[in-house]
Amino acid sequence: MADVMEKLVSLCKRKGFVFQSSEIYGGLNGCWDYGPLGVELLKNVKDAWWRAMTYREDVEGLDASILMHAKVWEASGHVAGFSDPMVEDKKTNERYRLDQLLEENGVDVTGLGMEAMMAKAIEVDLKSPKGNELSEARQFNLMFKTFVGPLEDDSARIFLRPETAQGIFVNYLNVQSAMRQKLPFGIAQIGKAFRNEITTKNFLFRTREFEQMEMQYFVAPGTQDDHFEYWREERWNWFRNIGLPERKLSWHEHQGDELAHYASAAFDIQYEFPFGPGEIEGIHNRSNFDLSQHEQYSGKKLQYFDEESREKFVPYVIETSIGASRTTMACLVNAYHEEEVKGDTRVVMRFHPRMAPIKAAILPLVKRDGMPEIARTITEDLRKHFRVEYDEGGAVGRRYRRMDEVGTPFCITVDSETLENDTVTVRDRDSMEQQRVPIAELRTHLDKSMDAWEAV
Ligand code: GAP
């Protein structure tokens, strides 16, 4: 397991997918920078989500600010309840999440609250990873605090948002009336979220700064269960469409104390990471909790008027909440393959072609006879439609391998036959087979091949 993750983290750095934040200063825990290829992959994931979620009649887009009124987080319950159980190593003062320590020691904490977990810790004589006694557990609030304006006192204290959802709740009537939407309808948003996680680990999986892609679907009371089932199915299918195979996905239903303070039902979609199944998306029935709380705390009516029934009510909400960064990590893990080819090890990133940062590389076989010029013209033509790269450096076999390592699905080679009949070879990343294609048909060929691709 460690082996695969180590290799992946190293490839991500070497090839420009992901760098450690502030690396020259020793790094900042739980923060990562997306390099040139990483930012492209992340953007492809976000674009696929945005298209699937907002290019439809019943969902609108939004981009709310990260900084919000402090009262938002009192109303949402995050000030009082957005915390993890924390214990301290009595000797070193290092802090750990109690549930994680227990799980690492083989204790199942499903559905257990903090007190029940502490009882388990005593029962199994839980020690810190350094072998020392642990303190009593206490709840640690995960929200980052900051100040707005020049005064650094309590009146100016606000939070970095720990979820994008609240920006949607407080804008729901603005969007509904501006867009003349009727229930059921949704609002979708992509944006950064911040959580001061007690421990960060597993690369992009649990970080302190990350991106979420959330959608709140507002429905009439009594219809929430049907919508919940509909969105569960939609979201499951979306992962397959971006190239994550069904056999690597699973459901996890939240029980008892596992349920967040706002949720009356919750299912996670998990991906099978090298370190075990991990949540990549949550589908939650948030009831009318958030809107009712905001009504109470703001003093403003957030009711919807149903023209047909002539009734006023606070809608119920089905939420789909997915980590863009975690999904990007799932794509990276899923793509990583090593295989033996003619006695050599080939590292190949088998991304879904639509997710791949570079769609095609254009390679002149040799740097003479007009081949570079033809290859440059093809590059410029294709660049209008796809992210492509021109590469003339080194033996063609080595250029293919370089492209395999960053997951480029097609390598287009200009050779001596091109000079005679205007065709090129197109090499497929996965099968390594080559096909002759007329230059004039390249764009259609790439589009068709990308659409026909299926996860193995
Ligand atoms: N609005 C509901 C909500 O935020 P969540 O289950 O806490 O629900 C949703 O988070 C998704 O956000 C998770 O499924 C995960 O993909 C991502 N996420 C949460 N915490 C994260 C972290 N510390 N690092 C990276 N991604 C995270």
Residues whose N, C-alpha, C, O or C-beta is under 5 A from the ligand:
A	BS01	GAP	P162 E163 A165 R195 L204 F205 R206 T207 F210 E279 I280 E281 G282 S321 I322 G323 R326
